[in-house]
Amino acid sequence: MHLARFPRYRLGHFPTPLERLDRLSAVLGGPEIWIKRDDCTGLASGGNKTRKLEFLVAEALAQGADTLVTQGATQSNHVRQTAAAAARVGLHCHALLERRVTNQGAEYETAGNVLLDVMMECRIDFRPAGLDMNAEAAMLAETLRSQGCKPYVIPGGGSNPVGALGYAACAEELIGQADAAGLRIDHIVHATGSAGTQAGLVAGLFAMNAPVPVTGFSVRAPRPRQIDTVHALAVQTAELIGARGELPRDMVMVRDDQVGPGYGQPTEAMIEAILLLAQTEGILLDPVYSGKGFAGLVALVRAGAFAKSERVVFLHTGGSVALFAYGHLFQTQKAA
């Protein structure tokens, strides 16, 4: 793919670890489960958006921007990492937070990711649920331009073809790690939201002719809409990379059975999955994204979807900072 052709500002700790989860695999009694630790990317507690931001921030700097403008839900991992990237390179950051979740307690808008946003001097404005948040961010950028600023707008989740290059790079990194270790990967599973992570992975694997199936567990959109979104972005990303041929729609596999009541709304399966991984492997997931993605993986294993001889990689997209905004779900013990 030769991704060095594209401007990139190094922000993360790469390659992230690829670890075998022996205790978890034994407890579930299914396939051999591995985890790709993109919670360890290093930028303000890490997460998947760091990979995307390396390409997006490089483009912003090349355009002479002085401010990063972006948007996300209240407990956005993307906004937190964008604020950290801005601090790292000396840019201002202005973020719009959508009140998609309003029923998780008084501290939801001050704890977790929001606390870190504020600590890194990200200017925050809230918006009600249901708006076109990318359009809102574009309007904010116009206001900032009228005030003499030079904003660069990053879409929600960093999910455009430039941002998705980060996960094409991750696909290359993961396959390289597997090849070096003599590890055959049979499946990749992760949480899918704004689509850039899954689209980048699929585009990267397509460009390398590495036929590893990728299943994304949607955290918000119904399956048909998520497939449309991921496939469209994967095609654009593959074209940007210069991959030959037409990326097949059937490369985009999505399930929506872990969404539950809605985006950011807890489910019993998510809570159980987070506690299971914490108590078997000492690894923390988040309640909005990786917790639901991992709950999906657990459900597939229990349903016998994988042969015991297979090797499944769970891509950990980070976000454990959000646990502090959902702490009431995990208070299973009281002090003596």
Secondary structure, DSSP 4 states (H G I P E B T S, - for coil): --GGGS-----S--SPPEEE-HHHHHHHTSSEEEEEEGGGS-STT--THHHHHHHHHHHHHHTT-SEEEEEEETT-HHHHHHHHHHHHHT-EEEEEEEE----S-GGGGTSTHHHHHHHTT-EEEEEETTS-HHHHHHHHHHHHHHTT--EEE--GGG-SHHHHHHHHHHHHHHHHHHHHHTPPP-EEEEEESSSHHHHHHHHHHHHHT----EEEEESSS-HHHHHHHHHHHHHHHHHHHT-SSPPPGGGEEEE-TT-TTSTT---HHHHHHHHHHHHHH-----TTTHHHHHHHHHHHHHTT-S-TT-EEEEEE---GGGGGGSGGGS------
